[in-house]
């Protein structure tokens, strides 16, 4: 409305004036206040602190936290109908494979950590696939490759997710595939409205999807990505889910689905054989942990990157972070230098544990952290770092569910890059992952491409226990951001007393390799200009960043005092926490 007409309206209609004032006050706090930041500090709302965009969700019985509201609601329906946390998690994951197809799906892998209320124990599941038997480092070197390609048939590894679902349901679930896949099948057939963040990420892959006819037919209906609010249907994925519902995991790995993937591979330059699918199996593993200020933090061992979070926690534990201040220059400098040292070890020692003797326990020991900590210059950023000697002499979805019995699961699933390899095999309705891009082509490297080998994996579900009891399943999706995000949200909760929503909302930072000496430190709004100036004075290349790249977070806490469930989710995603 123009100023003069508005003033005239207010003169003639005083009641309208009251409405304008009311809206100004209650929408913005005070008249003329700037709009709140998208992600970071300074939210304009009554709250305990300025870190939180909204309140935690609190519920007495069960809770689901997922990166999409429709998926979260499906999980809650499963809990209310008598299913447990594991049943709900599989149902949620299946819906996410439809509504966030660029992030995850049955063409990808998963990891899970779960607390079983009956045995009162933690269990870890590695449901990641292996490279084809017929491919090796030498195969690609002969074709002229010096490093792994990022997309395409050469990056395919066997999808592990469906076998992971089966393992979870068989061992700890109470429902069948037919039960838990019904909601996802219905949404795939009838359609779901595409939301804003997902649409933008979907559209970013338009050109590469268009290069493959089946990918374009599946994900570019009408020759383009779906628009915001537009109904998207995936009948191919509905048929795939229906086959799994009828025939179980064997329908995927030993039946028509595997046969069609192999035939597609043979016709398009891949190396899959039926043996790759028939021999696939998930592995139950013992989670590994470290204690951070009285809290036991658990992660999946390699080929997951979970140990990197434990290494960061061990190194940062020696510093008085509350005294330094949240996101202070001193604290962020120490974190960036810690991350550099941890990543040097990541690039050397994170690989397939079945085919390598890995120094996992030495890497996550307090003594190793103390030795590596001595390499940090507290006044100057390092430009080069090298791996340590830990041997002893001798773009991902995350979800979490807690049920009424306090079974709890932390699950992460991914096809790696946006739409994985970018390739949909025929009319099956899902893209195959490009997890093979994580292999090295360096001769003798622990993570070098070999037949039937699992690659370094960025995915890592987290779980926290306190005094031997489940405290908080949590996760931060986002490739190499995950270990950095794990430390930041845990520090926010443990060191700075934030609730789960505040811990995820608070401004984050991300260190990445770059052409700048020592890499680049990206910071979100909420990190002050003064802090950035001091970091630059210490030799860091700092860039402000907004609009993505800092991961997506979900967490559920079992309050040890009240027994209530508290949940938080990330405003950087379309996620939702629901409970009853």
C-alpha positions as CSV (number, residue, x, y, z in Angstrom):
1,X,0.0,0.0,0.0
2,X,1.3,3.5,-0.9
3,X,2.1,5.9,2.0
4,X,-0.5,8.6,1.2
5,X,-3.5,6.2,0.8
6,X,-2.4,4.4,3.9
7,X,-2.4,7.6,6.0
8,X,-5.8,8.6,4.6
9,X,-7.2,5.1,5.6
10,X,-5.8,5.5,9.1
11,X,-7.4,9.0,9.5
12,X,-10.8,7.7,8.4
13,X,-10.7,4.3,10.1
14,X,-9.0,4.4,13.5
15,X,-9.9,0.7,14.1
16,X,-7.7,-0.2,11.1
17,X,-4.9,1.6,12.8
18,X,-5.2,-0.7,15.8
19,X,-5.0,-3.7,13.5
20,X,-1.8,-2.4,11.8
21,X,-0.2,-1.8,15.2
22,X,-1.3,-5.2,16.4
23,X,0.2,-7.0,13.4
24,X,3.4,-5.0,13.6
25,X,4.0,-5.8,17.3
26,X,3.0,-9.4,17.2
27,X,4.6,-10.3,13.9
28,X,7.9,-8.4,14.4
29,X,8.2,-7.8,18.1
30,X,8.5,-4.1,17.6
31,X,7.5,-1.9,14.7
32,X,10.3,-1.6,12.2
33,X,12.4,-4.5,13.4
34,X,14.3,-6.3,10.7
35,X,13.2,-9.8,9.6
36,X,14.8,-12.7,11.5
37,X,17.8,-14.5,10.0
38,X,17.1,-17.8,8.2
39,X,19.5,-19.8,10.2
40,X,21.6,-18.6,13.1
41,X,21.4,-16.3,16.0
42,X,19.1,-13.4,16.7
43,X,15.7,-14.9,16.2
44,X,12.9,-12.5,16.9
45,X,10.8,-14.4,19.4
46,X,10.4,-14.8,23.1
47,X,12.8,-17.6,24.1
48,X,15.4,-18.7,26.7
49,X,18.1,-17.6,24.3
50,X,18.6,-15.9,20.9
51,X,19.8,-19.2,19.4
52,X,16.4,-20.9,19.0
53,X,14.0,-20.5,16.1
54,X,11.2,-22.2,18.0
55,X,10.6,-24.3,21.1
56,X,11.5,-27.9,21.5
57,X,8.8,-30.5,20.9
58,X,8.1,-32.4,24.2
59,X,5.9,-35.5,24.4
60,X,5.4,-38.3,26.9
61,X,5.0,-41.5,24.8
62,X,6.7,-41.6,21.4
63,X,8.5,-39.3,19.1
64,X,9.8,-39.1,15.5
65,X,12.3,-36.6,14.0
66,X,12.9,-36.6,10.3
67,X,13.9,-34.4,7.5
68,X,10.4,-34.2,5.9
69,X,7.0,-33.6,7.6
70,X,5.2,-36.3,5.7
71,X,7.7,-38.9,6.6
72,X,7.7,-37.8,10.3
73,X,3.9,-38.1,10.4
74,X,4.0,-41.6,8.9
75,X,6.4,-42.7,11.6
76,X,4.1,-41.3,14.3
77,X,1.2,-43.2,12.7
78,X,3.2,-46.4,13.0
79,X,4.0,-45.8,16.7
80,X,0.3,-45.0,17.4
81,X,-0.8,-48.2,15.7
82,X,1.4,-50.4,17.9
83,X,4.6,-50.5,16.0
84,X,8.0,-49.9,17.7
85,X,10.8,-47.4,16.9
86,X,12.4,-49.8,14.5
87,X,9.2,-50.4,12.5
88,X,8.6,-46.6,12.4
89,X,12.2,-45.9,11.3
90,X,11.9,-48.2,8.2
91,X,8.5,-46.7,7.3
92,X,10.0,-43.2,7.6
93,X,13.0,-44.0,5.6
94,X,10.9,-45.5,2.8
95,X,8.9,-42.3,2.5
96,X,12.0,-40.2,2.6
97,X,13.3,-42.2,-0.4
98,X,10.3,-40.9,-2.3
99,X,10.0,-37.3,-1.1
100,X,13.8,-36.6,-1.0
101,X,15.0,-38.7,-3.9
102,X,18.1,-36.6,-4.4
103,X,19.3,-37.5,-0.9
104,X,18.4,-41.1,-0.4
105,X,16.5,-44.2,-1.6
106,X,16.7,-47.9,-2.1
107,X,19.6,-47.3,-4.4
108,X,21.7,-46.2,-1.4
109,X,23.2,-47.3,1.9
110,X,22.4,-46.9,5.6
111,X,24.0,-47.1,9.0
112,X,22.0,-47.4,12.3
113,X,22.6,-47.4,16.0
114,X,19.8,-48.6,18.2
115,X,19.0,-49.1,21.8
116,X,17.0,-52.2,22.6
117,X,14.9,-51.7,25.7
118,X,14.7,-55.5,26.4
119,X,18.4,-56.2,26.5
120,X,19.4,-52.7,27.5
121,X,22.1,-52.7,24.9
122,X,23.3,-50.7,22.0
123,X,23.6,-52.3,18.6
124,X,25.2,-51.0,15.4
125,X,24.3,-51.9,11.8
126,X,26.5,-51.3,8.8
127,X,24.2,-51.7,5.7
128,X,26.6,-50.4,3.1
129,X,27.3,-52.0,-0.3
130,X,30.5,-53.2,-1.9
131,X,32.1,-52.6,-5.2
132,X,31.4,-55.1,-8.0
133,X,33.5,-58.2,-8.2
134,X,34.5,-57.3,-11.8
135,X,36.0,-53.8,-11.1
136,X,39.3,-52.8,-9.5
137,X,41.8,-49.9,-9.4
138,X,43.5,-51.4,-12.4
139,X,40.3,-51.4,-14.4
140,X,40.0,-47.6,-14.1
141,X,43.7,-46.9,-14.5
142,X,43.7,-48.8,-17.8
143,X,40.9,-46.5,-18.9
144,X,43.0,-43.4,-18.2
145,X,41.5,-42.4,-14.8
146,X,43.9,-40.9,-12.2
147,X,41.1,-40.5,-9.7
148,X,37.6,-41.8,-9.3
149,X,34.9,-40.2,-11.4
150,X,32.1,-38.4,-9.4
151,X,29.1,-39.8,-11.2
152,X,28.2,-42.5,-13.7
153,X,28.2,-46.3,-13.9
154,X,31.8,-46.6,-12.6
155,X,30.7,-45.2,-9.3
156,X,28.1,-47.8,-8.6
157,X,28.3,-50.0,-5.5
158,X,25.6,-52.5,-4.4
159,X,22.7,-50.7,-2.7
160,X,22.6,-51.8,1.0
161,X,19.5,-50.0,2.3
162,X,16.9,-52.8,1.6
163,X,19.0,-55.4,3.3
164,X,19.5,-53.0,6.2
165,X,15.7,-52.6,6.5
166,X,15.3,-56.3,6.5
167,X,18.0,-56.8,9.2
168,X,16.4,-54.2,11.4
169,X,12.9,-55.6,11.1
170,X,13.9,-59.3,11.4
171,X,15.9,-58.7,14.6
172,X,14.2,-55.9,16.4
173,X,10.9,-55.0,14.6
174,X,7.4,-56.2,15.1
175,X,6.0,-55.5,11.6
176,X,6.5,-56.8,8.1
177,X,7.6,-55.1,4.9
178,X,4.0,-55.1,3.8
179,X,3.0,-53.1,6.9
180,X,5.8,-50.5,6.9
181,X,5.9,-49.9,3.1
182,X,2.2,-49.2,2.7
183,X,2.4,-45.4,3.4
184,X,5.3,-44.9,1.0
185,X,3.5,-46.9,-1.7
186,X,0.4,-44.8,-1.3
187,X,2.4,-41.5,-1.6
188,X,4.3,-42.8,-4.6
189,X,1.1,-43.7,-6.4
190,X,-1.0,-40.8,-5.4
191,X,1.7,-38.1,-5.3
192,X,3.1,-35.6,-2.7
193,X,3.6,-31.9,-3.0
194,X,7.2,-30.8,-3.5
195,X,8.5,-28.3,-0.9
196,X,10.7,-25.3,-1.4
197,X,14.1,-26.5,-0.2
198,X,13.8,-29.9,-1.9
199,X,12.6,-28.3,-5.2
200,X,15.7,-26.1,-5.3
201,X,18.0,-29.0,-4.8
202,X,16.1,-31.1,-7.3
203,X,16.3,-28.4,-9.9
204,X,20.1,-28.1,-9.4
205,X,20.5,-31.6,-11.0
206,X,18.2,-31.0,-14.0
207,X,21.0,-31.0,-16.6
208,X,22.7,-34.2,-15.5
209,X,19.4,-36.0,-15.0
210,X,18.4,-35.0,-18.5
211,X,21.5,-36.9,-19.9
212,X,19.9,-40.3,-19.0
213,X,16.5,-41.0,-20.5
214,X,15.2,-43.1,-17.6
215,X,16.4,-40.5,-15.1
216,X,14.6,-37.8,-17.0
217,X,11.4,-39.8,-17.4
218,X,11.4,-40.5,-13.6
219,X,12.5,-37.2,-12.1
220,X,11.8,-34.6,-14.9
221,X,8.1,-35.1,-15.6
222,X,6.9,-32.8,-18.4
223,X,10.6,-32.3,-19.3
224,X,11.4,-30.3,-16.1
225,X,11.8,-30.6,-12.3
226,X,8.5,-30.4,-10.4
227,X,7.6,-26.9,-9.2
228,X,7.0,-25.9,-5.5
229,X,3.7,-27.3,-4.4
230,X,3.3,-29.4,-7.5
231,X,2.2,-33.1,-7.0
232,X,4.9,-35.5,-7.9
233,X,4.1,-39.2,-8.5
234,X,6.6,-42.1,-8.9
235,X,4.8,-45.2,-10.1
236,X,8.0,-47.0,-10.8
237,X,9.1,-46.7,-7.2
238,X,5.6,-47.8,-6.1
239,X,6.1,-51.0,-8.0
240,X,9.5,-51.5,-6.6
241,X,8.2,-51.1,-3.0
242,X,5.3,-53.4,-3.8
243,X,7.7,-56.1,-5.0
244,X,9.7,-55.8,-1.7
245,X,6.5,-55.8,0.3
246,X,5.5,-59.1,-1.3
247,X,8.9,-60.8,-1.6
248,X,11.1,-59.3,1.1
249,X,14.7,-58.4,0.6
250,X,15.2,-61.3,-1.8
251,X,12.9,-59.6,-4.3
252,X,15.6,-56.9,-4.4
253,X,18.8,-58.9,-4.3
254,X,17.9,-62.2,-5.9
255,X,14.8,-61.5,-8.0
256,X,13.5,-59.3,-10.8
257,X,14.9,-56.0,-9.4
258,X,18.5,-57.3,-9.3
259,X,18.2,-58.9,-12.7
260,X,17.0,-55.7,-14.3
261,X,19.7,-53.6,-12.6
262,X,22.4,-56.0,-13.8
263,X,20.9,-56.0,-17.4
264,X,20.9,-52.2,-17.3
265,X,24.5,-52.2,-16.1
266,X,25.7,-54.5,-18.8
267,X,24.0,-52.2,-21.4
268,X,25.5,-49.0,-20.0
269,X,29.1,-49.6,-19.1
270,X,28.7,-50.8,-15.5
271,X,30.3,-53.9,-13.9
272,X,27.4,-55.3,-11.9
273,X,26.7,-59.1,-12.0
274,X,24.1,-61.1,-10.2
275,X,26.8,-62.4,-7.9
276,X,27.3,-58.9,-6.5
277,X,23.7,-58.8,-5.4
278,X,23.3,-62.4,-4.3
279,X,26.4,-62.1,-2.0
280,X,25.5,-58.9,-0.4
281,X,24.9,-58.8,3.3
282,X,24.8,-56.2,6.1
283,X,27.0,-56.5,9.1
284,X,26.1,-56.0,12.8
285,X,28.9,-54.1,14.5
286,X,29.8,-52.9,17.9
287,X,29.5,-49.1,18.1
288,X,32.7,-47.3,19.3
289,X,32.7,-44.5,21.8
290,X,34.4,-41.8,23.8
291,X,33.4,-40.0,26.9
292,X,32.9,-36.3,26.6
293,X,32.5,-34.5,30.0
294,X,30.5,-37.4,31.5
295,X,28.5,-38.3,28.4
296,X,29.3,-41.4,26.3
297,X,29.1,-40.6,22.6
298,X,28.7,-43.6,20.3
299,X,29.4,-43.9,16.6
300,X,29.7,-46.7,13.9
301,X,33.3,-47.8,13.2
302,X,34.9,-47.6,9.7
303,X,34.1,-47.6,6.9
304,X,31.8,-45.0,8.5
305,X,33.3,-41.6,9.3
306,X,31.9,-41.7,12.9
307,X,35.3,-42.0,14.6
308,X,36.1,-38.5,13.2
309,X,33.5,-37.0,15.6
310,X,35.0,-38.9,18.5
311,X,38.5,-37.6,17.6
312,X,37.3,-34.0,17.5
313,X,35.5,-34.4,20.9
314,X,38.7,-35.9,22.4
315,X,40.8,-33.1,21.2
316,X,38.4,-30.3,22.1
317,X,37.6,-31.7,25.6
318,X,40.8,-30.2,27.0
319,X,39.7,-26.6,26.3
320,X,37.5,-24.6,28.6
321,X,34.9,-23.7,25.9
322,X,32.4,-21.9,28.1
323,X,35.2,-19.6,29.2
324,X,36.3,-19.0,25.7
325,X,32.7,-18.2,24.6
326,X,30.3,-19.7,22.1
327,X,31.6,-19.2,18.5
328,X,34.4,-17.0,19.8
329,X,37.5,-16.5,17.6
330,X,39.5,-18.6,20.1
331,X,37.1,-21.5,20.1
332,X,36.6,-21.5,16.3
333,X,40.4,-21.3,15.7
334,X,40.9,-24.4,18.0
335,X,38.1,-26.2,16.2
336,X,39.4,-25.5,12.7
337,X,42.9,-26.6,13.6
338,X,41.6,-29.7,15.3
339,X,39.5,-30.6,12.2
340,X,42.6,-30.2,9.9
341,X,44.5,-32.8,12.0
342,X,41.5,-35.2,12.2
343,X,41.0,-35.0,8.4
344,X,44.6,-35.9,7.8
345,X,43.9,-39.1,9.6
346,X,40.6,-39.5,7.9
347,X,42.2,-39.5,4.5
348,X,44.6,-42.2,5.6
349,X,42.9,-44.5,8.0
350,X,39.1,-44.6,7.3
351,X,38.4,-47.6,5.0
352,X,36.8,-51.0,4.9
353,X,37.6,-52.7,8.2
354,X,36.9,-56.1,6.7
355,X,39.8,-55.9,4.3
356,X,42.2,-53.8,6.3
357,X,43.8,-53.7,9.8
358,X,42.7,-50.3,10.9
359,X,43.9,-48.4,14.0
360,X,40.4,-47.5,15.2
361,X,40.8,-47.8,18.9
362,X,44.2,-45.9,19.0
363,X,42.7,-43.2,16.8
364,X,39.9,-42.5,19.4
365,X,42.1,-42.8,22.5
366,X,42.6,-39.9,24.8
367,X,46.4,-40.3,24.6
368,X,46.4,-39.9,20.9
369,X,44.2,-36.8,21.1
370,X,46.7,-35.3,23.6
371,X,49.6,-36.0,21.3
372,X,47.9,-34.5,18.3
373,X,46.7,-31.5,20.3
374,X,50.3,-30.5,20.9
375,X,50.6,-29.7,17.2
376,X,48.0,-26.9,17.4
377,X,49.4,-23.3,17.4
378,X,46.9,-21.3,19.4
379,X,47.8,-18.1,17.6
380,X,48.2,-19.1,14.0
381,X,46.4,-21.2,11.4
382,X,48.3,-24.2,10.0
383,X,48.6,-24.4,6.2
384,X,49.7,-28.0,6.0
385,X,49.1,-31.0,8.3
386,X,50.1,-34.7,8.0
387,X,48.5,-37.9,9.3
388,X,49.6,-39.2,12.7
389,X,50.9,-42.6,13.7
390,X,48.0,-44.2,15.6
391,X,49.0,-47.9,15.1
392,X,49.7,-49.6,18.4
393,X,52.7,-51.9,18.4
394,X,51.0,-54.9,18.7
395,X,24.0,-34.5,-0.3
396,X,22.0,-37.7,3.1
397,X,18.8,-38.1,5.2
398,X,18.8,-38.6,9.0
399,X,16.0,-39.7,11.2
400,X,15.5,-40.8,14.8
401,X,12.6,-42.5,16.6
402,X,11.9,-43.3,20.3
403,X,8.9,-45.3,21.2
404,X,6.8,-45.8,24.4
405,X,9.1,-48.6,25.7
406,X,12.1,-46.4,25.0
407,X,13.5,-48.4,22.2
408,X,15.5,-45.8,20.2
409,X,17.1,-45.7,16.8
410,X,19.5,-43.3,15.1
411,X,19.5,-44.0,11.3
412,X,21.2,-42.3,8.4
413,X,20.7,-43.2,4.7
414,X,22.1,-41.8,1.5
415,X,22.8,-42.2,-2.2
416,X,25.9,-39.9,-1.7
417,X,25.7,-37.1,-4.2
418,X,22.6,-35.3,-5.4
419,X,20.6,-38.1,-7.1
420,X,23.7,-40.3,-6.5
421,X,25.1,-41.5,-9.8
422,X,22.3,-39.5,-11.6
423,X,21.2,-42.8,-13.2
424,X,17.8,-44.5,-12.8
425,X,18.0,-48.1,-14.0
426,X,15.0,-48.5,-16.3
427,X,11.6,-47.8,-14.8
428,X,12.4,-49.0,-11.2
429,X,11.9,-45.5,-9.9
430,X,15.1,-44.8,-8.0
431,X,18.7,-43.7,-8.7
432,X,21.7,-45.8,-8.0
433,X,24.2,-44.4,-5.6
434,X,27.6,-43.1,-6.5
435,X,29.3,-44.2,-3.3
436,X,32.2,-45.7,-5.3
437,X,33.4,-42.1,-5.9
438,X,34.7,-42.3,-2.3
439,X,37.4,-44.9,-3.3
440,X,41.0,-43.9,-4.0
441,X,42.9,-44.9,-7.1
442,X,46.3,-44.6,-5.3
443,X,48.2,-47.9,-5.3
444,X,48.5,-49.4,-1.8
445,X,46.0,-47.0,-0.2
446,X,43.8,-48.5,2.5
447,X,40.8,-47.1,0.6
448,X,41.9,-48.1,-2.9
449,X,39.3,-49.5,-5.2
450,X,39.2,-53.3,-5.0
451,X,36.6,-56.0,-5.9
452,X,33.8,-56.5,-3.3
453,X,35.2,-53.7,-1.1
454,X,33.3,-51.0,0.8
455,X,34.4,-47.4,0.3
456,X,35.1,-44.7,2.8
457,X,31.7,-43.6,3.9
458,X,30.7,-40.1,5.0
459,X,27.6,-41.2,6.8
460,X,27.5,-41.6,10.6
461,X,24.5,-41.8,13.0
462,X,25.2,-40.7,16.5
463,X,24.0,-41.8,19.9
464,X,24.6,-40.5,23.4
465,X,24.2,-42.5,26.6
466,X,24.5,-41.2,30.2
467,X,25.2,-43.5,33.1
468,X,24.5,-46.5,31.0
469,X,21.1,-45.3,29.9
470,X,19.9,-44.0,26.5
471,X,20.1,-40.2,26.5
472,X,20.0,-38.9,22.9
473,X,20.0,-40.4,19.4
474,X,21.1,-37.6,17.0
475,X,22.6,-36.9,13.7
476,X,23.8,-34.2,11.3
477,X,23.5,-35.0,7.6
478,X,25.7,-33.4,5.0
479,X,28.7,-35.3,3.7
480,X,32.0,-34.2,5.3
481,X,30.0,-31.7,7.4
482,X,28.8,-34.6,9.6
483,X,31.7,-35.0,12.1
484,X,32.0,-31.2,12.4
485,X,28.2,-30.9,13.0
486,X,28.3,-33.7,15.5
487,X,30.8,-31.9,17.6
488,X,29.1,-28.5,17.3
489,X,25.6,-29.7,18.4
490,X,27.0,-31.8,21.2
491,X,29.1,-28.9,22.4
492,X,26.1,-26.6,22.3
493,X,24.2,-29.0,24.5
494,X,26.9,-30.2,26.9
495,X,29.2,-27.1,27.1
496,X,26.7,-24.3,26.7
497,X,23.4,-25.8,28.1
498,X,21.3,-25.3,25.0
499,X,18.2,-27.3,24.5
500,X,17.9,-29.5,21.4
501,X,16.3,-26.9,19.2
502,X,18.7,-24.2,20.2
503,X,21.6,-26.5,19.6
504,X,20.6,-27.1,16.0
505,X,19.6,-23.6,15.3
506,X,22.8,-21.9,16.5
507,X,25.1,-20.6,13.9
508,X,27.5,-23.2,12.5
509,X,30.9,-23.2,10.8
510,X,32.4,-25.6,8.3
511,X,36.0,-26.1,7.4
512,X,36.7,-27.5,3.9
513,X,39.8,-28.0,1.7
514,X,40.2,-25.3,-0.8
515,X,42.8,-23.6,-3.0
516,X,43.5,-21.3,0.0
517,X,46.4,-22.4,2.2
518,X,44.9,-24.2,5.1
519,X,41.5,-24.5,3.5
520,X,38.4,-22.3,3.9
521,X,36.4,-21.7,7.1
522,X,32.7,-21.0,6.2
523,X,30.6,-19.3,8.8
524,X,26.9,-18.6,9.1
525,X,25.1,-15.4,10.1
526,X,25.4,-15.2,13.9
527,X,29.2,-15.2,13.8
528,X,30.2,-11.6,14.4
529,X,32.4,-9.4,12.2
530,X,34.8,-9.0,15.0
531,X,35.3,-12.8,15.3
532,X,35.8,-13.1,11.5
533,X,38.4,-10.3,11.6
534,X,40.3,-12.1,14.4
535,X,40.2,-15.4,12.6
536,X,41.6,-13.8,9.4
537,X,44.3,-12.1,11.5
538,X,45.3,-15.6,12.6
539,X,45.7,-16.8,9.1
540,X,42.3,-18.4,8.3
541,X,40.5,-17.9,5.0
542,X,37.0,-17.1,6.2
543,X,33.9,-16.8,4.1
544,X,30.3,-15.9,5.2
545,X,27.8,-18.5,4.0
546,X,24.1,-18.8,4.1
547,X,21.5,-20.9,2.4
548,X,22.9,-24.4,2.8
549,X,26.0,-26.4,3.2
550,X,25.9,-26.7,7.0
551,X,24.0,-30.0,7.2
552,X,20.7,-30.9,8.6
553,X,20.1,-32.0,12.2
554,X,17.6,-34.1,14.2
555,X,17.7,-35.3,17.8
556,X,15.5,-36.7,20.5
557,X,16.5,-36.6,24.1
558,X,15.1,-38.9,26.8
559,X,15.0,-36.5,29.8
560,X,16.7,-38.4,32.7
561,X,14.8,-36.5,35.3
562,X,11.2,-36.5,33.9
563,X,11.3,-39.3,31.4
564,X,9.8,-37.0,28.8
565,X,10.9,-36.9,25.2
566,X,12.4,-33.7,23.9
567,X,13.0,-33.2,20.1
568,X,14.7,-30.7,17.9
569,X,15.1,-30.4,14.1
570,X,17.0,-28.2,11.7
571,X,15.5,-25.0,10.1
572,X,18.0,-25.5,7.3
573,X,15.8,-28.4,6.1
574,X,12.2,-29.2,5.8
575,X,12.2,-31.4,8.8
576,X,9.7,-31.9,11.6
577,X,9.6,-33.4,15.1
578,X,6.3,-35.0,16.1
579,X,5.3,-36.8,19.3
580,X,2.3,-38.0,21.2
